[in-house]
Amino acid sequence: MNPFWSEVVHRLTPYVPGEQPRLQDLVKLNTNENPYGPSPRVLEAIREATGDGLRLYPDPNADRLREAIAGFHADQGIRPGQVFVGNGSDEVLALAFQALLRHGRPLLFPDITYSFYPVYCGLYGIESVQVPLDGGFRIRIEDYARPNGGIIFPNPNAPTGRWLALADLEALLAAHPGSPVVIDEAYVDFGCESAVALVNRHPNLLVVQTLSKARSLAGLRLGFAIGDPGLIEALDRVKNSFNSYPVDRLAMAGGIAAMADRDHFEWTRRAIMATRGALVADLADLGFEVLPSAANFVFARHPARDAQELAAALRARNILVRHFRQPRIDQFLRITVGTDPQCRVLTAALKAIL
């Protein structure tokens, strides 16, 4: 115990990110990165933004990027004043925990979900209740019918990949009009309807998305939230009390270009969804149980083989997948959907191991 640590630091159990090793000939299927590169328009925009202007601070409000995100969602009636941008969706979520989810009543989220949520609760002193998924690892909205200071979960959920339909989300919002509800849509572009369609009917709804997954910009660190202007103002107030310039000039340039290139976005996500279907079929042929997924990963277990041993055997072949040492899911592997050749290498390795 370091005597200079604060009491908060002593209590924290930090989030553990996916491994980023430096190995030759690595098939990296452990961190849900997009296997395809970003739009060429993004790379060109970033190149054009590298100049003398970097000596100046970026726009603290990121107005052009907000406009680009609102423009992408214009068919849902979204305006720039309903958009917040941050340095990755994790930062946006962290600000939401501070700005919207501290109300003296427990925050509700699933028992199997994004493991950053309990970390944020510990960091900000937020009481929480973890609501169990059902036996099929599904979120049931009726299980959230209890007093709360807010509700948060991913849709699709992570690491399971299962999702709720838009009608279920609307029923949840209608049942909790006095609670902030945050829907974390990191993986929404791979087969799930976005709750952005509900924002203008529910002032308690905040939808958080990222450019890391479907737009291949995990290395650029860009995330955003869409919600009622009152919720966005709360995020801005916290952001401007913490870091007035979270999004840099290069990230803004790349993000604007990424939102504009709809063709690349559509091609990338459709390619991943097609590969996901083939990967699920191949895993099923090898005897795996694979949960339904609307994400860029699948969650699978083999009835006759230990998941940790399978992950280790794959690693010995320079193939990385994610294993969680957590009750209920310790026999599952979370496998990122890579390219078709990467997935063939994976299934061939699994066949040999089995």
C-alpha positions in Angstrom: 0.0 0.0 0.0 1.5 3.3 -1.1 1.1 5.9 1.7 0.5 8.7 -0.9 -2.5 7.0 -2.5 -5.9 8.5 -1.7 -8.6 6.4 -0.1 -10.4 6.1 -3.4 -7.3 4.6 -5.1 -7.0 2.0 -2.4 -10.5 0.9 -3.0 -10.4 0.8 -6.8 -10.4 -2.4 -8.9 -9.4 -1.0 -12.3 -10.8 -2.1 -15.7 -8.5 -4.6 -17.5 -8.4 -3.9 -21.2 -7.9 -6.5 -23.8 -4.3 -7.6 -24.4 -2.3 -5.8 -27.1 0.8 -8.0 -27.6 3.5 -7.6 -30.2 3.8 -11.0 -31.8 4.7 -11.9 -35.3 1.9 -13.4 -37.6 -0.7 -12.7 -34.9 -4.4 -13.4 -35.5 -5.9 -10.9 -33.1 -9.5 -11.7 -32.3 -9.6 -10.5 -28.6 -10.4 -6.8 -28.6 -13.3 -6.3 -31.1 -11.3 -4.1 -33.4 -12.4 -3.8 -37.0 -10.3 -6.0 -39.3 -10.7 -3.5 -42.1 -9.0 -0.1 -42.3 -10.7 3.2 -42.0 -12.1 5.1 -44.9 -9.5 6.5 -47.3 -11.3 9.8 -46.9 -10.5 9.7 -43.2 -6.8 9.3 -43.8 -6.8 12.1 -46.3 -8.6 14.4 -43.9 -6.1 13.7 -41.1 -3.2 14.3 -43.5 -4.7 17.7 -44.5 -5.2 18.6 -40.8 -1.5 18.1 -40.0 0.0 21.5 -40.4 0.7 24.8 -38.6 -2.8 24.7 -37.1 -1.7 22.1 -34.6 -0.1 24.9 -32.6 -3.6 26.1 -31.8 -6.1 24.5 -29.5 -9.0 22.7 -31.1 -12.6 23.9 -31.1 -13.7 23.1 -27.5 -17.2 22.4 -28.6 -16.2 20.3 -31.7 -19.1 22.1 -33.5 -18.3 20.7 -37.0 -18.1 17.2 -35.7 -21.4 17.5 -33.8 -22.9 18.8 -37.0 -21.6 15.8 -38.9 -23.0 13.4 -36.4 -26.3 15.1 -36.3 -26.4 15.1 -40.1 -25.8 11.4 -40.2 -28.9 11.0 -37.9 -30.9 13.7 -39.6 -33.7 11.2 -40.6 -34.3 10.8 -36.8 -34.7 14.6 -36.4 -31.4 14.9 -34.5 -29.9 18.4 -34.2 -26.3 19.4 -33.3 -27.5 20.6 -29.8 -28.4 17.0 -29.1 -24.9 15.7 -29.7 -21.9 15.5 -27.3 -18.5 14.3 -28.4 -15.6 12.9 -26.4 -12.3 11.2 -26.4 -13.7 7.7 -27.0 -17.0 6.4 -25.8 -15.4 5.3 -22.5 -14.8 9.0 -21.7 -18.3 9.8 -22.7 -19.6 7.1 -20.4 -17.4 8.3 -17.6 -18.8 11.8 -17.9 -22.4 10.4 -18.0 -21.8 8.5 -14.8 -20.7 11.8 -13.1 -23.3 14.0 -14.8 -26.4 11.8 -14.9 -26.1 8.6 -12.8 -25.4 9.9 -9.3 -28.7 10.3 -7.6 -28.5 8.6 -4.2 -30.4 5.6 -5.4 -28.8 2.5 -6.9 -27.8 2.4 -10.5 -29.0 -0.8 -12.3 -27.1 -2.7 -14.9 -26.8 -6.4 -15.9 -24.6 -8.8 -13.9 -22.9 -9.8 -17.1 -22.1 -6.7 -19.1 -19.3 -4.2 -19.9 -17.0 -4.5 -16.9 -16.2 -0.7 -16.9 -19.6 0.0 -15.3 -18.7 -1.3 -11.8 -15.3 0.4 -12.1 -17.0 3.8 -12.7 -19.3 3.1 -9.8 -16.3 2.5 -7.6 -14.5 5.6 -8.9 -17.4 8.0 -8.4 -19.0 6.4 -5.3 -22.2 5.3 -7.0 -24.3 2.6 -5.4 -25.2 -0.1 -7.9 -27.3 -3.3 -8.2 -26.4 -5.9 -10.8 -29.5 -7.4 -12.3 -29.0 -11.0 -13.4 -29.4 -12.0 -17.0 -31.9 -14.8 -17.6 -30.8 -18.4 -18.2 -30.3 -17.6 -21.9 -28.1 -14.6 -21.1 -30.8 -12.1 -22.1 -31.7 -8.8 -20.5 -35.4 -8.8 -19.3 -36.8 -5.4 -18.9 -39.3 -6.6 -16.3 -36.3 -7.3 -14.0 -35.6 -3.6 -13.9 -39.0 -2.7 -12.3 -37.5 -1.6 -9.0 -36.5 1.8 -7.5 -33.3 3.1 -9.1 -31.2 6.2 -9.8 -30.6 5.2 -13.4 -30.2 2.3 -15.8 -27.4 1.5 -18.1 -26.5 -1.4 -20.4 -25.0 -2.0 -23.8 -27.3 -2.9 -26.7 -26.1 -5.3 -28.1 -24.9 -6.4 -24.7 -21.2 -7.2 -24.2 -19.7 -9.8 -24.0 -22.8 -11.8 -24.8 -23.8 -10.1 -28.1 -27.5 -10.5 -27.4 -29.7 -7.5 -28.0 -33.1 -5.9 -27.2 -35.5 -4.8 -29.9 -36.5 -1.2 -30.1 -40.0 -1.9 -28.8 -38.4 -3.4 -25.6 -36.3 -0.3 -25.1 -39.3 1.9 -25.5 -41.2 -0.1 -23.0 -38.3 0.2 -20.5 -38.2 4.0 -21.0 -41.9 4.3 -20.6 -41.7 2.4 -17.3 -38.9 4.6 -15.9 -39.7 8.2 -17.0 -38.1 9.6 -13.9 -34.8 7.8 -14.3 -31.9 8.5 -16.7 -31.4 5.6 -19.1 -28.1 5.2 -20.9 -28.0 2.8 -23.8 -24.4 2.0 -24.8 -24.4 1.2 -28.5 -20.7 0.4 -29.2 -21.8 -2.5 -31.4 -25.2 -1.3 -32.7 -24.1 -1.1 -36.3 -23.7 -4.9 -36.7 -27.3 -5.9 -36.8 -29.3 -4.0 -34.1 -31.7 -1.1 -34.2 -30.4 2.1 -32.7 -32.3 3.8 -29.8 -31.4 7.2 -31.4 -34.9 6.8 -33.0 -36.4 7.2 -29.5 -34.4 10.2 -28.3 -37.0 12.9 -29.3 -39.8 11.0 -27.5 -37.9 10.3 -24.2 -36.0 13.2 -22.5 -34.4 10.7 -20.1 -32.6 8.7 -22.8 -28.9 9.1 -23.6 -27.5 7.0 -26.4 -23.7 6.5 -26.5 -21.9 5.4 -29.6 -18.3 5.0 -30.8 -16.3 5.4 -34.0 -14.0 2.6 -32.9 -15.9 -0.4 -34.3 -17.9 0.1 -37.5 -15.8 3.0 -38.6 -12.4 1.4 -37.8 -11.1 4.3 -35.7 -10.2 2.6 -32.4 -6.8 4.3 -32.5 -8.3 7.7 -33.0 -10.4 7.7 -29.8 -13.7 9.2 -30.7 -17.1 8.6 -29.1 -20.3 10.6 -28.9 -23.7 10.8 -27.1 -27.1 11.8 -28.5 -29.9 12.9 -26.2 -32.1 15.7 -25.0 -30.4 19.1 -25.0 -30.7 19.1 -21.2 -28.7 15.8 -20.9 -26.1 17.2 -23.3 -25.7 20.3 -21.3 -25.0 18.2 -18.2 -22.2 16.4 -20.0 -20.8 19.7 -21.3 -20.8 21.1 -17.8 -18.8 18.2 -16.4 -16.5 18.1 -19.4 -15.7 21.8 -19.1 -14.9 21.3 -15.4 -12.5 18.5 -16.3 -11.0 19.0 -19.8 -12.2 21.7 -22.1 -10.4 20.3 -25.2 -10.9 16.5 -25.1 -11.1 16.0 -28.9 -8.0 17.1 -30.9 -7.9 18.6 -34.3 -6.8 15.4 -36.1 -9.5 13.3 -34.4 -12.2 15.9 -35.4 -11.0 15.9 -39.0 -11.1 12.2 -39.2 -14.4 11.9 -37.4 -16.1 14.4 -39.8 -14.8 12.4 -42.8 -15.8 9.1 -41.3 -19.4 10.3 -40.7 -19.6 11.5 -44.3 -18.4 8.3 -46.0 -21.5 6.2 -45.7 -20.4 3.8 -48.5 -17.3 2.7 -46.6 -19.3 2.4 -43.4 -22.0 0.2 -45.0 -19.4 -2.0 -46.8 -17.4 -2.6 -43.6 -20.3 -3.5 -41.4 -22.0 -5.7 -44.0 -18.7 -7.6 -44.6 -18.4 -8.3 -40.9 -22.0 -9.4 -40.6 -21.5 -11.8 -43.5 -18.3 -13.2 -42.0 -20.0 -13.5 -38.6 -22.7 -15.8 -40.1 -20.0 -18.1 -41.6 -18.0 -18.1 -38.4 -21.1 -19.1 -36.3 -21.8 -22.0 -38.7 -18.2 -23.2 -38.6 -18.2 -23.1 -34.8 -21.5 -25.0 -34.6 -20.0 -27.7 -36.9 -17.2 -28.0 -34.3 -19.7 -28.6 -31.5 -19.7 -25.1 -30.0 -22.8 -23.5 -28.5 -22.8 -19.9 -29.9 -25.1 -17.3 -28.5 -27.1 -15.1 -31.1 -25.1 -12.0 -31.8 -25.8 -8.6 -33.3 -22.2 -7.5 -32.6 -18.8 -7.8 -34.3 -18.0 -10.7 -32.0 -19.5 -14.0 -31.0 -19.7 -15.7 -27.6 -19.2 -19.4 -27.6 -18.5 -22.4 -25.4 -17.7 -26.0 -26.1 -19.5 -28.6 -23.9 -16.4 -30.9 -23.7 -13.5 -28.5 -23.5 -12.4 -26.0 -20.9 -12.5 -22.4 -22.2 -9.3 -21.2 -20.5 -7.4 -24.3 -21.9 -8.8 -23.6 -25.4 -7.7 -19.9 -25.2 -4.2 -21.0 -24.1 -4.0 -23.5 -26.9 -5.0 -20.9 -29.5 -2.5 -18.4 -28.0 0.2 -21.0 -28.5 -0.7 -20.8 -32.2 -0.6 -17.0 -32.2 -4.4 -16.6 -32.2 -5.8 -14.4 -29.5 -9.4 -14.6 -28.2 -10.9 -13.2 -24.9 -11.6 -15.4 -21.9 -13.4 -14.0 -18.8 -12.8 -15.5 -15.4 -16.2 -14.6 -14.2 -19.0 -16.7 -12.8 -21.6 -18.0 -15.3 -19.4 -17.2 -18.3 -16.0 -18.7 -17.4 -16.6 -21.4 -20.0 -17.2 -19.0 -22.9 -14.8 -17.4 -25.3 -15.5 -14.0 -26.9 -14.2 -14.1 -30.4 -13.9 -11.0 -32.5 -15.1 -11.4 -36.1 -12.0 -10.9 -38.3 -11.6 -11.2 -42.0 -12.6 -14.4 -43.7 -9.0 -15.7 -43.9 -8.5 -14.9 -40.2 -11.6 -16.8 -39.2 -10.6 -19.8 -41.3 -7.2 -19.8 -39.5 -9.1 -19.8 -36.2 -11.5 -22.6 -37.1 -8.7 -24.7 -38.5 -6.8 -24.3 -35.3 -9.8 -25.2 -33.2 -10.4 -28.3 -35.3 -6.8 -29.4 -34.7 -7.1 -28.6 -30.9 -10.3 -30.5 -30.5 
